[in-house]
Amino acid sequence: MSSIKKLASQTFWYGFSNIFGRFLNYLLTPLLTTLFGPEKYGDISILFASAAFLQIVYTYGMETSYFRFSNHTPEKLVYNTGLTTLTITSVVLTALLIIPVQSIANYMAIGSHPEYIKYVLLIVALDTMAVLPFSKLRYEGRPRKFAFLKVLNILVNIAFVLFFLVWCKGQHEKGAENVWSLLYNPAIDIGYVFIAQLIASAVTLLLLWKELSSFSFSFDKKLVREMLIYSAPLVIVGFGGMINETIDRFMITALHTGTPDQARAANGIYSANTKLAIVITLFISAFRMGAEPFFFKQSTEGQAPKTYARVMKFFVLTCCLCFLSVMLFLDIWKYFMGVKKHPEYLEGLKVVPWLMMGKIFLGVYYNLSIWYKLTNKNLMAAYVTIAGAAITIVLNWLLIPRIGYMGCAIASFVCYGFMMVISYKLGQKHYPVPYAWKKLTAYVVICVLLYLLHSLVRTYSPNIWITHAFGVIEIIAFLVFVYKVEQKEFARLIPSRAQKG
């Protein structure tokens, strides 16, 4: 049981920074959606989606390779070799991509601002340099510094967004003759969002000086070859994951039946509403931070499969609670999209339940994915991801022209559901884990039923206090039900006073 508690502790510490920091960053959504209409917010979304794709290329699975190989190879050798490789490839990739930057900007319909592409490339390069130093903190069990730097990165980003787009812009619009007014140039427009993130990435890398100072530029050819062989399929997995997460933004603008401006607006509306799945997204990210090194270290234990099964149970229960906390109070969460100034964002609320449930499937898939990492069958995971990406692309291609961005949400739901089921089937064949899948399915179904019941109450009783009170009652009822069913499980997590003594 200590292993479950250890994972919970790691998830808290490593995940706290991700949850708190990204939630702070999420608070920028109402500011950005207020400052910029759906069209420009759609441009921001596509550029950051492009950064996510580039991050996969720049890191090529080296983080997971670091955890894998550090278990049986001197950690310092793995760290030095991995960071040396990442440094060389980051410089080369950035140089190669900056050369055709104008053509790239023209292709993305932002030809008048090629500098946006340069900002994104520099952000990705700096973040790539920080990947293994952050991994080193996780490997060595130094969660406080990890959390501090992750949160600081977000705070610096937010501070500079507010500085440029609120303070300096305000001074400029007032016609003030001071240095703050001069720092704002209207022509840069959304570029300040990327400049703020670039500054934050640079500050973070500087504060990782201790981890970087312990690095020595060295290159073990044999080790690099082994690490690349192991991580190569993970690049495909990463690409597939990014396709599933972000390709819909590009396909909306390409396949929308309206004008180009309407397509950009539709992308902005959809992108803003995807942010409402932030609770589950943050929890999944937090869990992965603690789970990846934990799962590898637990693999040497005889009871590892049972531990993984129990971890899955608590993971699904937490996801169910996240789902209910958003869906039962969606009329509150919607105000995080700047709907007072741009009520058109409300049109996209219909996609939220589909996206939320899809995120639960994705989280379960991440839990299940441990089987291929432990059995060195990363290529099979690549096949699953490719199949999922194909489903995403085909469904978006078929549905977007017919039902708009709602097709994106349905495609995401179907894709992650497929990947979850296939991964479970393959995992049970190659690395059997006794998951309580019937019970877990029942918990998810109950959550969906509670949401549908709440929607019915909201339809016939528009009083906000009644619907909120009913939502609270439903969550309490769910918690009581779970406690009754899992009472023995919780008792094992929290030992009695006699056991402590």
VENBELBEL-V560942 format. One record per residue. PSI is psi in whole degrees, 0 to 359 (none if undefined). Layout:
# VENBELBEL-V560942
PSI + PSI
This chain:
# VENBELBEL-V560942
333 + 331 + 321 + 317 + 322 + 317 + 319 + 319 + 316 + 318 + 322 + 308 + 309 + 330 + 334 + 315 + 318 + 315 + 306 + 315 + 312 + 330 + 321 + 316 + 325 + 331 + 346 + 340 + 309 + 329 + 311 + 322 + 340 + 317 + 323 + 137 + 178 + 326 + 308 + 325 + 326 + 323 + 317 + 315 + 315 + 321 + 319 + 329 + 322 + 321 + 322 + 319 + 315 + 325 + 324 + 317 + 316 + 323 + 336 + 49 + 13 + 331 + 311 + 322 + 322 + 312 + 320 + 310 + 337 + 347 + 337 + 5 + 145 + 125 + 320 + 320 + 317 + 317 + 311 + 316 + 316 + 316 + 325 + 314 + 315 + 322 + 312 + 310 + 327 + 316 + 315 + 313 + 316 + 317 + 318 + 325 + 336 + 331 + 311 + 31 + 324 + 319 + 321 + 316 + 320 + 318 + 325 + 9 + 29 + 41 + 336 + 354 + 64 + 340 + 335 + 319 + 320 + 318 + 315 + 316 + 318 + 322 + 312 + 318 + 314 + 318 + 326 + 320 + 337 + 352 + 306 + 324 + 319 + 322 + 324 + 320 + 319 + 318 + 320 + 0 + 48 + 72 + 330 + 315 + 320 + 310 + 317 + 312 + 323 + 316 + 319 + 321 + 314 + 317 + 319 + 317 + 310 + 317 + 317 + 330 + 314 + 321 + 311 + 312 + 348 + 300 + 302 + 318 + 318 + 318 + 320 + 316 + 334 + 348 + 22 + 140 + 78 + 175 + 329 + 318 + 322 + 335 + 347 + 127 + 112 + 332 + 334 + 324 + 237 + 351 + 334 + 332 + 319 + 327 + 319 + 317 + 325 + 317 + 316 + 318 + 321 + 316 + 316 + 316 + 322 + 323 + 353 + 23 + 325 + 315 + 324 + 327 + 335 + 355 + 136 + 134 + 105 + 160 + 106 + 105 + 318 + 315 + 318 + 316 + 316 + 319 + 321 + 322 + 318 + 319 + 344 + 312 + 333 + 335 + 318 + 318 + 316 + 317 + 315 + 319 + 318 + 325 + 314 + 328 + 327 + 344 + 333 + 329 + 317 + 322 + 331 + 312 + 332 + 326 + 353 + 138 + 352 + 195 + 166 + 320 + 321 + 323 + 316 + 321 + 318 + 319 + 319 + 318 + 313 + 315 + 320 + 320 + 333 + 335 + 339 + 348 + 17 + 327 + 311 + 319 + 316 + 320 + 317 + 316 + 318 + 316 + 317 + 325 + 316 + 330 + 322 + 305 + 328 + 312 + 319 + 317 + 327 + 341 + 339 + 351 + 145 + 331 + 18 + 312 + 318 + 322 + 316 + 321 + 320 + 323 + 317 + 319 + 312 + 328 + 311 + 320 + 318 + 319 + 321 + 318 + 321 + 317 + 312 + 322 + 334 + 309 + 329 + 347 + 36 + 332 + 351 + 314 + 331 + 337 + 352 + 3 + 13 + 38 + 343 + 318 + 327 + 78 + 347 + 340 + 335 + 338 + 334 + 3 + 336 + 341 + 343 + 311 + 323 + 317 + 319 + 314 + 323 + 322 + 325 + 315 + 318 + 317 + 319 + 319 + 318 + 321 + 316 + 335 + 350 + 333 + 318 + 334 + 325 + 332 + 8 + 37 + 47 + 332 + 324 + 323 + 324 + 320 + 317 + 316 + 320 + 317 + 318 + 318 + 322 + 319 + 315 + 311 + 314 + 314 + 320 + 318 + 321 + 323 + 325 + 314 + 340 + 315 + 14 + 213 + 347 + 328 + 328 + 317 + 317 + 319 + 317 + 316 + 311 + 316 + 308 + 327 + 317 + 311 + 323 + 311 + 313 + 318 + 323 + 314 + 314 + 320 + 320 + 337 + 320 + 333 + 79 + 131 + 131 + 66 + 139 + 67 + 328 + 315 + 318 + 320 + 319 + 319 + 317 + 317 + 320 + 318 + 317 + 319 + 320 + 320 + 316 + 322 + 319 + 321 + 322 + 316 + 319 + 328 + 317 + 349 + 87 + 357 + 121 + 326 + 322 + 314 + 323 + 319 + 319 + 322 + 318 + 317 + 319 + 318 + 316 + 317 + 320 + 317 + 318 + 316 + 313 + 318 + 319 + 316 + 321 + 27 + 318 + 322 + 316 + 326 + 326 + 331 + 324 + 95 + 150 + 168 + 325 + 320 + 320 + 321 + none
